[in-house]
């Protein structure tokens, strides 16, 4: 009986080992099926969704680009009304007057027209308006300044008179350039005489 039992146990053991091996193979195959192969999902084909750039189109439509606001919107100019692109007209200084000489000063008198402030791309300028006014007299020790640049004091008031005449007739005056608008800032004393006259520079 012993040999028979030994043969039975041997058969059972062999069968058991075979069964265990089969189960292990099945489990290994299942793991391989459940695990995605690296070749099926290559890193090179992975899609990366980058965040939308700031200011770019979104799902609701293209982003709106806001136009930069003008720091100085123009509301004046050709009409002579002050506009924000050159600000309000400069306030007149007490005892000063901006004038446009109309001819060579003679006998100590300045012939002129009044002016108005007009906006332009170079921060504004003065233009003559209206009819010629009653001439103003120069004070005995009146002084004058050329616009330049650089600004330069006249040696005597007659130099300013000659400069006015040359600029009105479109002549050159040596190193003393003519301002493009030909206007002057005059200072008046209590007797309404001109004590100082300065050419206003404008390119």
C-alpha positions, 0 to 999 in steps of 0.5 A: 500500500505504501508504493500506491500512496506514494504514487498518488501523492506524487500525481497530486503534487505534480497536478498542483504545481501545474495548476499554480503555474497556470494561475500565475500565468493567467494573473501575469497576462491580466496585469499586462492587459490592464497596464497600458503599454508605453508604446500606446501612449508615447510622450511625443504624442501627448497634448499639452494645453497651454494657458491662454495668453493674457489679452488673447482670444477666449472661449467667449470671443477675441479679447478687446484691446482698449485704445490708449487714452490721449493725455491731451485730447485736442478740442481747439486749434484752428478756431483759435479756441484753447484746446487741451493739447496745449492747455489753456492760454497763458495768463497775461502778466500784469503790465504785459501785453503780447503784440504783433508789430506791423511796421518799422517803429519810428519816432519811438513808436511801436505800430502793432496789432493785438493777438490771440493764442492759438493751439498747435503741435508746438504748445501754441502760439500767438497770431495777430487779430483785428485792425492796427492799434494806436501806436505805443511809445517807448520809454527813454531807457527801454530795453529789448531781447532777441528770441534766439535761441539762445535769447540775447539782450539787444545793445540798444533799443534801435537794434530791436526796431531794425530786427522787426523791420527785417523780419517783416520784410523777410530779410535775414538779420545776422545771428538774430533769427526771426521768430516764425510768428513775429510776436513780442511781449512788451512791458508797460509802465504806469504811463503806458510806455514800453519799458521792455520788449522781448521777441517770442520764440516760435519755430 
